[in-house]
């Protein structure tokens, strides 16, 4: 049977790894903008682009 210390150490390691994985998954969800957001500043298709604001 494993010692209590070993079991606690493994649980701690697993929690840290899971926390890092959850953090990275949250970041990855919004890492790329949608096509609508990417081209929003160019205006509607078929119309001239809006003038740059000064």
C-alpha positions in Angstrom: 0.0 0.0 0.0 1.3 3.5 -0.9 2.1 5.9 1.8 -0.1 8.9 2.5 2.7 11.2 1.5 3.2 9.6 -1.8 -0.6 9.6 -2.5 -0.8 13.3 -1.6 2.3 14.2 -3.8 0.7 12.4 -6.8 -2.6 14.2 -6.3 -0.9 17.5 -6.0 1.1 16.9 -9.2 -2.1 15.8 -11.1 -4.0 19.0 -9.9 -1.2 21.2 -11.1 -1.1 19.5 -14.5 -4.8 19.7 -14.8 -4.8 23.4 -13.9 -2.3 24.1 -16.5 -4.2 22.2 -19.1 -7.4 24.1 -18.2 -5.6 27.4 -18.5 -4.2 26.5 -21.9 -7.6 25.3 -23.1 -9.2 28.6 -22.0 -6.5 30.6 -23.9 -6.9 28.5 -27.1 -10.7 29.1 -27.3 -10.1 32.8 -28.1 -6.7 32.6 -29.8 -8.0 33.3 -33.3 -10.5 35.9 -34.3 -13.4 35.1 -36.6 -13.5 36.1 -40.2 -16.2 38.7 -39.4 -14.0 40.3 -36.7 -10.9 40.1 -38.9 -12.4 42.0 -41.8 -14.8 44.2 -40.0 -12.6 47.3 -40.5 -12.7 46.9 -44.3 -16.4 47.6 -44.6 -19.1 45.7 -46.5 -18.2 43.7 -49.6 -18.7 45.5 -52.9 -18.5 49.0 -51.3 -15.5 51.2 -50.9 -13.5 50.9 -47.7 -14.3 53.5 -45.0 -12.0 56.5 -44.7 -9.3 56.4 -42.0 -10.3 58.4 -38.9 -7.9 61.1 -38.0 
